[in-house]
Amino acid sequence: MKTAITLMFTVLLLTLASCSAKNNEQESAPLFKVPEKLLENQTEKEEKSEERILPVFEEKPLAECALLTKEEGKEWCGLEYEESEETSVSCTQVFRNKTALPVGIELQIWKKDSIADAKEKFEMDLAKLNGKLVDKKLPLQFKVEDQVKEITEFVNKKNVVKITSLPKNSCANINKVVSTLIKRT
Amino acid sequence: MNDLFEAFSKAYVKALEATEKNNFSLARKQYLLMLHFHERIQAINSKTHILDITHNNITKVFSMINKT
């Protein structure tokens, strides 16, 4: 009787062991087999794509002082946000196309201690850049335009804001940018 | 000035095409040309961040190509 029970137990154990082995095989086996040739081609392609050298530009975080959001730059100008930089006296933000070409807009703001200081800087820039005052526009603003670039600068309260477009017309809706910056300063 | 921009753009397109075709010697020449045109644009124009970034990018790509 004892022998019979031992035999039955052994058979049961063996059956269980074979079942679990089959299950393990099923789990480790892939759901479908990828042709080896395709895999080889894929790795070749991946290696080749690593070899290709194209400009890769890292995106920098938007500074707190930024005047436009990334989305606004994209929507109004069709340009990607590139970088922003804050110093003790000014804040600069650049939107450009993501190629090596120098196409884009640059927004700069100087926050002065007083309205008089802001006006003084504005007048100095007007003289330095040989700008032309825009008629009947408030706040006071001037424009500089040549074959390549276009600069709009205005003074609003204690702020002086400069918008450089290089080359000119690189932002499709520059007027929207200017009016938004006037509202935000 | 517009001619300079056009020359710069053409060199850039050629540089990209050459890089795609793994023709790095031609790409190098084109990137050198770009740097040359870029310097001239910078000399004429008042200094802007856009030009600075562009210059950094070209230099970076050029150094990457030089390593291959």
gemmi code that builds the backbone of each chain (N, CA, C; Angstrom):
import gemmi

chains = {
    "A": [
        ("MET", (0.839, -1.207, 0.000), (0.000, 0.000, 0.000), (0.881, 1.267, 0.000)),
        ("LYS", (1.881, 1.203, 0.889), (2.807, 2.340, 0.995), (3.493, 2.614, -0.345)),
        ("THR", (3.921, 1.503, -0.990), (4.611, 1.630, -2.296), (3.675, 2.267, -3.313)),
        ("ALA", (2.403, 1.799, -3.292), (1.421, 2.330, -4.252), (1.236, 3.824, -4.049)),
        ("ILE", (1.119, 4.270, -2.773), (0.924, 5.707, -2.475), (2.141, 6.506, -2.927)),
        ("THR", (3.356, 5.984, -2.633), (4.598, 6.668, -3.036), (4.662, 6.812, -4.549)),
        ("LEU", (4.295, 5.723, -5.239), (4.313, 5.739, -6.713), (3.360, 6.799, -7.242)),
        ("MET", (2.136, 6.799, -6.683), (1.114, 7.763, -7.138), (1.599, 9.205, -6.903)),
        ("PHE", (2.224, 9.424, -5.690), (2.734, 10.748, -5.342), (3.828, 11.193, -6.318)),
        ("THR", (4.702, 10.214, -6.639), (5.804, 10.511, -7.578), (5.252, 10.897, -8.947)),
        ("VAL", (4.246, 10.094, -9.402), (3.634, 10.381, -10.720), (3.009, 11.764, -10.702)),
        ("LEU", (2.307, 12.085, -9.603), (1.663, 13.401, -9.479), (2.691, 14.530, -9.533)),
        ("LEU", (3.792, 14.327, -8.792), (4.861, 15.328, -8.787), (5.456, 15.540, -10.171)),
        ("LEU", (5.720, 14.413, -10.869), (6.293, 14.468, -12.223), (5.366, 15.215, -13.171)),
        ("THR", (4.037, 14.880, -13.075), (3.053, 15.547, -13.958), (3.055, 17.050, -13.697)),
        ("LEU", (3.064, 17.432, -12.400), (3.069, 18.865, -12.047), (4.315, 19.561, -12.574)),
        ("ALA", (5.454, 18.855, -12.422), (6.735, 19.435, -12.874), (6.725, 19.663, -14.375)),
        ("SER", (6.217, 18.672, -15.135), (6.201, 18.816, -16.605), (5.262, 19.943, -17.022)),
        ("CYS", (4.121, 20.073, -16.290), (3.163, 21.149, -16.598), (3.801, 22.523, -16.408)),
        ("SER", (4.476, 22.683, -15.265), (5.075, 24.002, -14.977), (6.185, 24.328, -15.973)),
        ("ALA", (6.920, 23.289, -16.407), (7.975, 23.508, -17.413), (7.379, 24.014, -18.711)),
        ("LYS", (6.238, 23.399, -19.122), (5.569, 23.839, -20.354), (5.122, 25.294, -20.241)),
        ("ASN", (4.540, 25.613, -19.048), (4.072, 27.000, -18.835), (5.214, 27.991, -18.948)),
        ("ASN", (6.371, 27.618, -18.322), (7.541, 28.503, -18.374), (7.993, 28.742, -19.797)),
        ("GLU", (7.968, 27.638, -20.579), (8.372, 27.752, -21.989), (7.472, 28.718, -22.731)),
        ("GLN", (6.113, 28.581, -22.445), (5.144, 29.432, -23.133), (5.362, 30.907, -22.772)),
        ("GLU", (5.694, 31.145, -21.451), (5.877, 32.542, -21.025), (7.096, 33.177, -21.681)),
        ("SER", (8.181, 32.387, -21.747), (9.411, 32.975, -22.285), (9.401, 33.058, -23.811)),
        ("ALA", (8.588, 32.217, -24.450), (8.557, 32.227, -25.913), (7.906, 33.516, -26.413)),
        ("PRO", (8.454, 34.142, -27.500), (7.844, 35.378, -27.985), (6.459, 35.122, -28.594)),
        ("LEU", (5.637, 36.136, -28.593), (4.290, 35.978, -29.144), (4.341, 35.722, -30.648)),
        ("PHE", (5.259, 36.399, -31.312), (5.478, 36.122, -32.742), (6.969, 36.258, -33.009)),
        ("LYS", (7.393, 35.570, -33.998), (8.838, 35.579, -34.258), (9.199, 36.661, -35.293)),
        ("VAL", (10.136, 37.496, -34.934), (10.578, 38.533, -35.874), (11.634, 37.934, -36.784)),
        ("PRO", (11.467, 38.071, -38.123), (12.483, 37.526, -39.009), (13.864, 38.091, -38.684)),
        ("GLU", (14.845, 37.199, -38.654), (16.190, 37.626, -38.253), (16.768, 38.697, -39.175)),
        ("LYS", (16.429, 38.555, -40.486), (16.958, 39.518, -41.455), (16.499, 40.934, -41.132)),
        ("LEU", (15.195, 41.018, -40.761), (14.628, 42.318, -40.441), (15.335, 42.934, -39.242)),
        ("LEU", (15.596, 42.062, -38.257), (16.308, 42.542, -37.059), (17.681, 43.074, -37.420)),
        ("GLU", (18.369, 42.303, -38.301), (19.710, 42.743, -38.726), (19.638, 44.103, -39.396)),
        ("ASN", (18.620, 44.246, -40.327), (18.471, 45.517, -41.032), (18.200, 46.666, -40.080)),
        ("GLN", (17.346, 46.330, -39.060), (17.002, 47.379, -38.101), (18.240, 47.890, -37.377)),
        ("THR", (19.067, 46.971, -36.914), (20.260, 47.414, -36.177), (21.186, 48.210, -37.086)),
        ("GLU", (21.258, 47.749, -38.377), (22.098, 48.503, -39.323), (21.602, 49.928, -39.469)),
        ("LYS", (20.232, 50.018, -39.628), (19.639, 51.344, -39.804), (19.905, 52.224, -38.590)),
        ("GLU", (19.758, 51.599, -37.398), (19.980, 52.378, -36.181), (21.419, 52.892, -36.112)),
        ("GLU", (22.347, 52.002, -36.476), (23.755, 52.419, -36.460), (23.990, 53.567, -37.421)),
        ("LYS", (23.345, 53.431, -38.648), (23.540, 54.468, -39.650), (22.984, 55.804, -39.168)),
        ("SER", (21.783, 55.740, -38.515), (21.177, 56.992, -38.084), (22.035, 57.669, -37.011)),
        ("GLU", (22.769, 56.848, -36.233), (23.660, 57.445, -35.239), (24.849, 58.127, -35.914)),
        ("GLU", (25.229, 57.549, -37.057), (26.377, 58.107, -37.766), (26.070, 59.470, -38.365)),
        ("ARG", (24.784, 59.650, -38.794), (24.417, 60.888, -39.477), (24.583, 62.075, -38.535)),
        ("ILE", (25.261, 63.080, -39.028), (25.463, 64.250, -38.164), (24.590, 65.392, -38.657)),
        ("LEU", (23.588, 65.679, -37.899), (22.731, 66.812, -38.210), (22.672, 67.691, -36.962)),
        ("PRO", (22.418, 68.968, -37.167), (22.410, 69.833, -35.994), (21.351, 69.405, -34.971)),
        ("VAL", (21.754, 69.287, -33.740), (20.804, 68.971, -32.663), (20.855, 70.129, -31.677)),
        ("PHE", (19.726, 70.763, -31.496), (19.708, 71.927, -30.624), (18.928, 71.623, -29.357)),
        ("GLU", (19.588, 71.809, -28.243), (18.929, 71.521, -26.969), (18.009, 72.675, -26.576)),
        ("GLU", (16.887, 72.301, -26.021), (15.948, 73.335, -25.598), (16.280, 73.777, -24.177)),
        ("LYS", (16.326, 75.076, -23.992), (16.647, 75.588, -22.659), (15.353, 75.999, -21.949)),
        ("PRO", (15.342, 75.918, -20.623), (14.101, 76.266, -19.912), (13.744, 77.742, -20.063)),
        ("LEU", (12.463, 78.012, -20.039), (11.968, 79.372, -20.187), (12.210, 80.131, -18.871)),
        ("ALA", (12.859, 81.300, -18.971), (13.128, 82.074, -17.752), (11.828, 82.691, -17.226)),
        ("GLU", (11.816, 82.971, -15.945), (10.594, 83.521, -15.334), (10.217, 84.877, -15.927)),
        ("CYS", (11.242, 85.601, -16.384), (10.992, 86.935, -16.918), (10.500, 86.923, -18.364)),
        ("ALA", (10.374, 85.738, -18.961), (10.020, 85.622, -20.382), (8.740, 86.384, -20.703)),
        ("LEU", (8.756, 87.030, -21.870), (7.628, 87.888, -22.241), (6.533, 87.139, -22.988)),
        ("LEU", (6.936, 86.149, -23.760), (5.954, 85.346, -24.512), (6.067, 83.895, -24.094)),
        ("THR", (4.991, 83.150, -24.268), (5.080, 81.716, -23.993), (5.579, 81.016, -25.255)),
        ("LYS", (6.001, 79.758, -25.089), (6.481, 78.986, -26.240), (5.373, 78.860, -27.287)),
        ("GLU", (4.143, 78.641, -26.792), (2.999, 78.432, -27.681), (2.683, 79.694, -28.490)),
        ("GLU", (2.788, 80.863, -27.825), (2.491, 82.120, -28.528), (3.515, 82.371, -29.635)),
        ("GLY", (4.775, 82.080, -29.327), (5.825, 82.258, -30.328), (5.576, 81.389, -31.547)),
        ("LYS", (5.107, 80.183, -31.287), (4.840, 79.228, -32.371), (3.616, 79.678, -33.171)),
        ("GLU", (2.575, 80.077, -32.445), (1.308, 80.426, -33.091), (1.409, 81.730, -33.886)),
        ("TRP", (2.015, 82.756, -33.300), (2.030, 84.070, -33.945), (3.186, 84.234, -34.923)),
        ("CYS", (4.283, 83.569, -34.668), (5.467, 83.796, -35.507), (5.891, 82.549, -36.291)),
        ("GLY", (5.384, 81.417, -35.920), (5.821, 80.174, -36.577), (7.260, 79.848, -36.194)),
        ("LEU", (7.688, 80.360, -35.026), (9.073, 80.139, -34.596), (9.105, 79.340, -33.293)),
        ("GLU", (10.176, 78.597, -33.125), (10.320, 77.786, -31.912), (11.038, 78.600, -30.840)),
        ("TYR", (10.690, 78.327, -29.607), (11.386, 78.977, -28.506), (12.822, 78.439, -28.453)),
        ("GLU", (13.785, 79.345, -28.310), (15.178, 78.901, -28.274), (15.793, 79.043, -26.878)),
        ("GLU", (15.798, 80.241, -26.364), (16.354, 80.416, -25.023), (15.945, 81.742, -24.412)),
        ("SER", (16.051, 81.835, -23.117), (15.796, 83.101, -22.441), (16.862, 83.290, -21.355)),
        ("GLU", (17.158, 84.524, -21.122), (18.257, 84.813, -20.201), (17.899, 86.027, -19.344)),
        ("GLU", (18.113, 85.902, -18.053), (17.784, 87.013, -17.173), (19.066, 87.524, -16.504)),
        ("THR", (19.280, 88.819, -16.623), (20.417, 89.414, -15.907), (19.869, 90.406, -14.883)),
        ("SER", (20.765, 91.082, -14.174), (20.289, 92.026, -13.154), (19.597, 93.232, -13.774)),
        ("VAL", (19.917, 93.517, -15.051), (19.320, 94.715, -15.659), (18.293, 94.423, -16.758)),
        ("SER", (18.360, 93.238, -17.336), (17.448, 92.988, -18.467), (17.042, 91.517, -18.569)),
        ("CYS", (16.105, 91.269, -19.477), (15.676, 89.897, -19.758), (15.565, 89.743, -21.277)),
        ("THR", (16.140, 88.684, -21.791), (16.130, 88.459, -23.240), (15.502, 87.108, -23.543)),
        ("GLN", (14.724, 87.079, -24.608), (14.085, 85.828, -25.023), (14.237, 85.704, -26.545)),
        ("VAL", (14.601, 84.512, -26.984), (14.822, 84.323, -28.422), (13.919, 83.220, -28.968)),
        ("PHE", (13.264, 83.522, -30.074), (12.492, 82.529, -30.820), (13.114, 82.446, -32.202)),
        ("ARG", (13.343, 81.244, -32.700), (13.926, 81.144, -34.043), (13.531, 79.837, -34.692)),
        ("ASN", (13.814, 79.764, -35.988), (13.562, 78.476, -36.639), (14.702, 77.547, -36.234)),
        ("LYS", (14.393, 76.259, -36.110), (15.406, 75.351, -35.540), (16.370, 74.836, -36.609)),
        ("THR", (16.963, 75.756, -37.314), (18.025, 75.399, -38.247), (19.217, 76.263, -37.871)),
        ("ALA", (20.289, 76.101, -38.606), (21.457, 76.930, -38.292), (21.284, 78.356, -38.806)),
        ("LEU", (20.249, 78.562, -39.633), (20.073, 79.890, -40.229), (19.686, 80.934, -39.190)),
        ("PRO", (20.243, 82.130, -39.303), (19.877, 83.161, -38.335), (18.533, 83.808, -38.682)),
        ("VAL", (17.454, 83.125, -38.392), (16.116, 83.643, -38.642), (15.349, 83.577, -37.330)),
        ("GLY", (14.856, 84.712, -36.894), (14.104, 84.671, -35.653), (13.802, 86.035, -35.080)),
        ("ILE", (13.229, 86.039, -33.888), (12.983, 87.307, -33.202), (13.608, 87.262, -31.812)),
        ("GLU", (13.975, 88.451, -31.366), (14.605, 88.572, -30.058), (13.828, 89.628, -29.264)),
        ("LEU", (13.399, 89.254, -28.074), (12.633, 90.192, -27.252), (13.481, 90.567, -26.042)),
        ("GLN", (13.605, 91.858, -25.806), (14.411, 92.297, -24.668), (13.632, 93.298, -23.835)),
        ("ILE", (13.742, 93.170, -22.537), (13.064, 94.130, -21.658), (14.047, 94.631, -20.592)),
        ("TRP", (14.038, 95.925, -20.404), (14.842, 96.536, -19.339), (13.875, 97.141, -18.342)),
        ("LYS", (13.969, 96.741, -17.104), (13.095, 97.304, -16.073), (13.887, 98.359, -15.312)),
        ("LYS", (13.514, 99.597, -15.512), (14.254, 100.712, -14.889), (13.640, 101.101, -13.544)),
        ("ASP", (14.427, 101.869, -12.785), (13.969, 102.257, -11.445), (12.880, 103.328, -11.483)),
        ("SER", (12.916, 104.150, -12.540), (11.911, 105.215, -12.618), (11.473, 105.422, -14.074)),
        ("ILE", (10.356, 106.129, -14.228), (9.844, 106.430, -15.573), (10.863, 107.276, -16.333)),
        ("ALA", (11.515, 108.224, -15.602), (12.510, 109.112, -16.229), (13.701, 108.303, -16.756)),
        ("ASP", (14.150, 107.312, -15.983), (15.273, 106.453, -16.402), (14.911, 105.676, -17.673)),
        ("ALA", (13.693, 105.162, -17.676), (13.229, 104.376, -18.831), (13.190, 105.243, -20.086)),
        ("LYS", (12.676, 106.471, -19.911), (12.583, 107.391, -21.049), (13.975, 107.764, -21.558)),
        ("GLU", (14.907, 107.920, -20.627), (16.275, 108.286, -20.999), (16.908, 107.184, -21.849)),
        ("LYS", (16.705, 105.940, -21.439), (17.268, 104.822, -22.214), (16.643, 104.768, -23.609)),
        ("PHE", (15.320, 104.967, -23.635), (14.599, 104.940, -24.903), (15.162, 105.997, -25.853)),
        ("GLU", (15.361, 107.201, -25.339), (15.873, 108.294, -26.179), (17.307, 108.045, -26.627)),
        ("MET", (18.088, 107.435, -25.745), (19.473, 107.110, -26.115), (19.495, 106.075, -27.248)),
        ("ASP", (18.649, 105.048, -27.133), (18.572, 104.018, -28.174), (18.080, 104.596, -29.500)),
        ("LEU", (17.110, 105.501, -29.369), (16.547, 106.159, -30.562), (17.644, 106.874, -31.338)),
        ("ALA", (18.510, 107.579, -30.578), (19.597, 108.318, -31.222), (20.674, 107.360, -31.744)),
        ("LYS", (21.006, 106.346, -30.909), (22.088, 105.413, -31.259), (21.747, 104.594, -32.504)),
        ("LEU", (20.519, 104.136, -32.566), (20.119, 103.268, -33.686), (19.562, 104.051, -34.873)),
        ("ASN", (19.541, 105.376, -34.712), (19.014, 106.243, -35.759), (17.576, 105.836, -36.131)),
        ("GLY", (16.781, 105.668, -35.097), (15.406, 105.207, -35.307), (14.451, 106.293, -35.740)),
        ("LYS", (13.253, 105.853, -36.141), (12.234, 106.811, -36.589), (11.023, 106.650, -35.674)),
        ("LEU", (10.627, 107.748, -35.005), (9.483, 107.678, -34.093), (8.201, 107.364, -34.859)),
        ("VAL", (7.419, 106.454, -34.307), (6.166, 106.088, -34.971), (5.099, 107.093, -34.548)),
        ("ASP", (4.443, 107.688, -35.539), (3.448, 108.729, -35.258), (2.210, 108.180, -34.551)),
        ("LYS", (1.648, 109.031, -33.720), (0.358, 108.766, -33.068), (0.291, 107.398, -32.390)),
        ("LYS", (1.378, 106.957, -31.867), (1.361, 105.658, -31.175), (1.687, 105.860, -29.710)),
        ("LEU", (0.874, 105.317, -28.875), (1.150, 105.325, -27.447), (1.145, 103.891, -26.928)),
        ("PRO", (2.100, 103.469, -26.148), (3.244, 104.233, -25.671), (4.214, 104.607, -26.795)),
        ("LEU", (5.125, 105.523, -26.452), (6.100, 106.015, -27.428), (6.906, 104.866, -28.034)),
        ("GLN", (7.002, 104.835, -29.329), (7.820, 103.777, -29.934), (8.527, 104.244, -31.198)),
        ("PHE", (9.670, 103.604, -31.477), (10.375, 103.904, -32.727), (10.693, 102.620, -33.479)),
        ("LYS", (10.953, 102.791, -34.770), (11.272, 101.642, -35.614), (12.583, 101.878, -36.357)),
        ("VAL", (13.306, 100.802, -36.565), (14.503, 100.857, -37.411), (14.333, 99.719, -38.419)),
        ("GLU", (14.438, 100.064, -39.653), (14.256, 99.025, -40.679), (15.342, 99.146, -41.723)),
        ("ASP", (15.983, 98.054, -42.046), (16.874, 98.067, -43.212), (16.584, 96.816, -44.026)),
        ("GLN", (17.477, 96.503, -44.921), (17.215, 95.362, -45.817), (17.115, 94.048, -45.037)),
        ("VAL", (17.767, 93.989, -43.916), (17.867, 92.722, -43.210), (17.033, 92.642, -41.940)),
        ("LYS", (17.172, 93.637, -41.087), (16.517, 93.525, -39.772), (15.451, 94.598, -39.555)),
        ("GLU", (14.625, 94.357, -38.557), (13.596, 95.309, -38.200), (13.564, 95.386, -36.667)),
        ("ILE", (13.687, 96.595, -36.154), (13.670, 96.762, -34.692), (12.501, 97.663, -34.307)),
        ("THR", (11.740, 97.227, -33.321), (10.692, 98.071, -32.750), (11.018, 98.217, -31.273)),
        ("GLU", (11.069, 99.431, -30.799), (11.332, 99.634, -29.372), (10.302, 100.602, -28.810)),
        ("PHE", (9.793, 100.271, -27.630), (8.855, 101.200, -26.989), (9.166, 101.333, -25.510)),
        ("VAL", (8.657, 102.446, -24.944), (8.831, 102.671, -23.516), (7.441, 102.719, -22.884)),
        ("ASN", (7.249, 101.892, -21.880), (5.955, 101.817, -21.210), (6.187, 101.828, -19.698)),
        ("LYS", (5.711, 102.856, -19.051), (5.942, 103.072, -17.614), (7.461, 103.020, -17.338)),
        ("LYS", (7.887, 102.032, -16.496), (9.334, 101.967, -16.191), (10.064, 100.967, -17.089)),
        ("ASN", (9.382, 100.452, -18.084), (9.966, 99.391, -18.927), (10.325, 99.872, -20.329)),
        ("VAL", (11.460, 99.381, -20.799), (11.834, 99.620, -22.199), (11.874, 98.245, -22.869)),
        ("VAL", (11.140, 98.113, -23.956), (11.064, 96.815, -24.635), (11.559, 96.950, -26.074)),
        ("LYS", (12.438, 96.016, -26.457), (12.999, 96.043, -27.818), (12.682, 94.719, -28.507)),
        ("ILE", (12.138, 94.799, -29.709), (11.817, 93.584, -30.468), (12.631, 93.612, -31.757)),
        ("THR", (13.550, 92.679, -31.883), (14.389, 92.624, -33.087), (13.955, 91.451, -33.940)),
        ("SER", (13.718, 91.721, -35.187), (13.312, 90.671, -36.125), (14.424, 90.516, -37.159)),
        ("LEU", (15.014, 89.339, -37.231), (16.160, 89.133, -38.143), (15.998, 87.855, -38.953)),
        ("PRO", (15.873, 87.890, -40.258), (15.700, 89.098, -41.071), (14.310, 89.674, -40.848)),
        ("LYS", (14.028, 90.839, -41.442), (12.709, 91.430, -41.186), (11.641, 90.489, -41.759)),
        ("ASN", (10.475, 90.586, -41.216), (9.337, 89.713, -41.570), (9.548, 88.259, -41.169)),
        ("SER", (10.478, 87.989, -40.264), (10.650, 86.589, -39.855), (9.531, 86.149, -38.911)),
        ("CYS", (8.776, 87.104, -38.374), (7.584, 86.753, -37.594), (6.370, 87.211, -38.384)),
        ("ALA", (5.458, 86.257, -38.630), (4.296, 86.545, -39.472), (3.375, 87.595, -38.827)),
        ("ASN", (3.230, 87.536, -37.516), (2.296, 88.448, -36.849), (3.016, 89.269, -35.778)),
        ("ILE", (3.976, 90.094, -36.241), (4.791, 90.875, -35.303), (3.940, 91.914, -34.563)),
        ("ASN", (2.886, 92.432, -35.247), (2.023, 93.436, -34.607), (1.336, 92.868, -33.366)),
        ("LYS", (0.931, 91.619, -33.469), (0.280, 90.949, -32.339), (1.277, 90.822, -31.171)),
        ("VAL", (2.526, 90.502, -31.525), (3.571, 90.383, -30.496), (3.765, 91.725, -29.798)),
        ("VAL", (3.873, 92.806, -30.614), (4.106, 94.139, -30.041), (2.944, 94.541, -29.139)),
        ("SER", (1.707, 94.371, -29.631), (0.555, 94.802, -28.821), (0.444, 93.978, -27.533)),
        ("THR", (0.788, 92.697, -27.609), (0.743, 91.860, -26.403), (1.785, 92.321, -25.381)),
        ("LEU", (2.979, 92.657, -25.885), (4.041, 93.092, -24.975), (3.696, 94.430, -24.326)),
        ("ILE", (2.998, 95.291, -25.081), (2.571, 96.577, -24.494), (1.613, 96.296, -23.339)),
        ("LYS", (0.675, 95.347, -23.557), (-0.297, 95.021, -22.496), (0.399, 94.414, -21.276)),
        ("ARG", (1.459, 93.659, -21.515), (2.100, 92.926, -20.415), (3.166, 93.710, -19.664)),
        ("THR", (3.483, 94.920, -20.130), (4.546, 95.662, -19.431), (3.958, 96.855, -18.663)),
    ],
    "B": [
        ("MET", (23.644, 92.942, -48.549), (23.371, 92.203, -47.316), (22.476, 90.998, -47.577)),
        ("ASN", (21.440, 91.210, -48.405), (20.564, 90.086, -48.751), (21.324, 89.009, -49.498)),
        ("ASP", (22.302, 89.434, -50.298), (23.139, 88.472, -51.030), (23.904, 87.594, -50.047)),
        ("LEU", (24.373, 88.222, -48.976), (25.110, 87.476, -47.950), (24.218, 86.417, -47.312)),
        ("PHE", (22.997, 86.805, -47.038), (22.035, 85.869, -46.446), (21.760, 84.709, -47.398)),
        ("GLU", (21.606, 85.072, -48.669), (21.312, 84.048, -49.681), (22.482, 83.062, -49.790)),
        ("ALA", (23.699, 83.629, -49.812), (24.894, 82.780, -49.909), (25.004, 81.873, -48.680)),
        ("PHE", (24.686, 82.439, -47.536), (24.730, 81.694, -46.282), (23.723, 80.537, -46.315)),
        ("SER", (22.499, 80.854, -46.761), (21.444, 79.832, -46.839), (21.821, 78.708, -47.795)),
        ("LYS", (22.370, 79.103, -48.966), (22.752, 78.095, -49.965), (23.820, 77.159, -49.403)),
        ("ALA", (24.797, 77.760, -48.718), (25.867, 76.946, -48.128), (25.297, 75.990, -47.100)),
        ("TYR", (24.303, 76.460, -46.363), (23.690, 75.634, -45.323), (22.968, 74.430, -45.941)),
        ("VAL", (22.189, 74.697, -46.991), (21.459, 73.616, -47.669), (22.460, 72.590, -48.213)),
        ("LYS", (23.524, 73.097, -48.837), (24.548, 72.194, -49.398), (25.225, 71.384, -48.291)),
        ("ALA", (25.490, 72.046, -47.175), (26.142, 71.360, -46.046), (25.261, 70.223, -45.532)),
        ("LEU", (23.964, 70.489, -45.426), (23.038, 69.459, -44.940), (22.970, 68.289, -45.922)),
        ("GLU", (22.892, 68.628, -47.214), (22.835, 67.575, -48.245), (24.090, 66.711, -48.193)),
        ("ALA", (25.240, 67.378, -48.083), (26.512, 66.642, -48.045), (26.586, 65.756, -46.807)),
        ("THR", (26.080, 66.259, -45.687), (26.107, 65.482, -44.442), (25.223, 64.247, -44.573)),
        ("GLU", (24.039, 64.441, -45.202), (23.100, 63.321, -45.416), (23.764, 62.218, -46.230)),
        ("LYS", (24.586, 62.654, -47.206), (25.248, 61.687, -48.087), (26.586, 61.215, -47.516)),
        ("ASN", (26.860, 61.558, -46.270), (28.118, 61.216, -45.601), (29.349, 61.755, -46.326)),
        ("ASN", (29.131, 62.827, -47.111), (30.256, 63.461, -47.790), (30.783, 64.573, -46.868)),
        ("PHE", (31.541, 64.150, -45.868), (31.931, 65.096, -44.822), (32.937, 66.146, -45.275)),
        ("SER", (33.757, 65.815, -46.286), (34.733, 66.829, -46.715), (34.004, 68.011, -47.360)),
        ("LEU", (32.968, 67.690, -48.175), (32.188, 68.775, -48.790), (31.421, 69.543, -47.712)),
        ("ALA", (30.855, 68.798, -46.760), (30.101, 69.438, -45.672), (30.998, 70.411, -44.905)),
        ("ARG", (32.217, 69.967, -44.621), (33.184, 70.819, -43.913), (33.386, 72.145, -44.652)),
        ("LYS", (33.589, 72.009, -45.990), (33.819, 73.219, -46.799), (32.621, 74.166, -46.691)),
        ("GLN", (31.416, 73.573, -46.766), (30.206, 74.394, -46.721), (30.035, 75.066, -45.356)),
        ("TYR", (30.335, 74.329, -44.289), (30.228, 74.930, -42.956), (31.266, 76.035, -42.765)),
        ("LEU", (32.445, 75.835, -43.357), (33.465, 76.900, -43.299), (32.971, 78.148, -44.009)),
        ("LEU", (32.326, 77.907, -45.188), (31.767, 79.032, -45.944), (30.718, 79.759, -45.105)),
        ("MET", (29.879, 78.933, -44.417), (28.836, 79.522, -43.576), (29.439, 80.411, -42.501)),
        ("LEU", (30.508, 79.919, -41.876), (31.163, 80.716, -40.818), (31.693, 82.032, -41.389)),
        ("HIS", (32.239, 81.926, -42.611), (32.771, 83.121, -43.271), (31.653, 84.135, -43.527)),
        ("PHE", (30.528, 83.656, -44.124), (29.407, 84.566, -44.400), (28.818, 85.112, -43.097)),
        ("HIS", (28.815, 84.235, -42.102), (28.252, 84.629, -40.822), (29.037, 85.768, -40.194)),
        ("GLU", (30.342, 85.661, -40.274), (31.198, 86.734, -39.735), (30.904, 88.056, -40.428)),
        ("ARG", (30.697, 87.961, -41.762), (30.420, 89.193, -42.514), (29.059, 89.776, -42.141)),
        ("ILE", (28.067, 88.884, -41.931), (26.735, 89.360, -41.520), (26.847, 90.042, -40.153)),
        ("GLN", (27.590, 89.405, -39.267), (27.761, 89.949, -37.918), (28.464, 91.308, -37.937)),
        ("ALA", (29.431, 91.433, -38.841), (30.188, 92.686, -38.920), (29.276, 93.829, -39.359)),
        ("ILE", (28.340, 93.515, -40.256), (27.449, 94.571, -40.764), (26.339, 94.862, -39.758)),
        ("ASN", (25.759, 93.784, -39.223), (24.616, 93.930, -38.343), (25.025, 94.288, -36.925)),
        ("SER", (24.091, 94.916, -36.213), (24.362, 95.085, -34.786), (24.225, 93.716, -34.124)),
        ("LYS", (24.994, 93.486, -33.107), (25.067, 92.157, -32.489), (23.718, 91.743, -31.885)),
        ("THR", (23.260, 90.546, -32.231), (22.013, 90.054, -31.646), (22.222, 88.641, -31.108)),
        ("HIS", (21.323, 88.233, -30.222), (21.382, 86.880, -29.674), (21.191, 85.836, -30.773)),
        ("ILE", (20.340, 86.173, -31.752), (20.044, 85.208, -32.818), (21.333, 84.858, -33.562)),
        ("LEU", (22.111, 85.908, -33.866), (23.376, 85.666, -34.567), (24.354, 84.880, -33.689)),
        ("ASP", (24.364, 85.206, -32.405), (25.262, 84.496, -31.469), (24.930, 83.004, -31.417)),
        ("ILE", (23.624, 82.715, -31.280), (23.185, 81.313, -31.183), (23.529, 80.576, -32.472)),
        ("THR", (23.253, 81.245, -33.595), (23.544, 80.630, -34.893), (25.026, 80.300, -35.006)),
        ("HIS", (25.849, 81.252, -34.593), (27.286, 81.051, -34.672), (27.713, 79.852, -33.806)),
        ("ASN", (27.152, 79.772, -32.599), (27.467, 78.646, -31.706), (27.063, 77.319, -32.329)),
        ("ASN", (25.862, 77.312, -32.937), (25.359, 76.072, -33.539), (26.232, 75.599, -34.705)),
        ("ILE", (26.600, 76.557, -35.563), (27.435, 76.172, -36.713), (28.783, 75.643, -36.221)),
        ("THR", (29.344, 76.341, -35.246), (30.643, 75.922, -34.722), (30.551, 74.514, -34.133)),
        ("LYS", (29.422, 74.252, -33.425), (29.217, 72.941, -32.802), (29.144, 71.843, -33.876)),
        ("VAL", (28.331, 72.100, -34.908), (28.181, 71.116, -35.984), (29.517, 70.913, -36.684)),
        ("PHE", (30.209, 72.010, -36.923), (31.484, 71.943, -37.623), (32.498, 71.103, -36.831)),
        ("SER", (32.516, 71.291, -35.520), (33.462, 70.518, -34.707), (33.075, 69.036, -34.691)),
        ("MET", (31.753, 68.764, -34.730), (31.301, 67.367, -34.777), (31.756, 66.700, -36.067)),
        ("ILE", (31.634, 67.445, -37.165), (32.048, 66.903, -38.467), (33.554, 66.689, -38.496)),
        ("ASN", (34.276, 67.604, -37.908), (35.735, 67.506, -37.908), (36.244, 66.280, -37.161)),
        ("LYS", (35.435, 65.803, -36.193), (35.864, 64.653, -35.402), (35.741, 63.346, -36.180)),
        ("THR", (34.848, 63.338, -37.210), (34.595, 62.078, -37.944), (35.720, 61.798, -38.939)),
    ],
}
model = gemmi.Model(1)
for chain_id, residues in chains.items():
    chain = gemmi.Chain(chain_id)
    for i, (resn, *xyz) in enumerate(residues, 1):
        res = gemmi.Residue()
        res.name, res.seqid = resn, gemmi.SeqId(i, " ")
        for name, pos in zip(("N", "CA", "C"), xyz):
            atom = gemmi.Atom()
            atom.name, atom.element = name, gemmi.Element(name[0])
            atom.pos, atom.b_iso = gemmi.Position(*pos), 0.0
            res.add_atom(atom)
        chain.add_residue(res)
    model.add_chain(chain)
structure = gemmi.Structure()
structure.add_model(model)
structure.setup_entities()
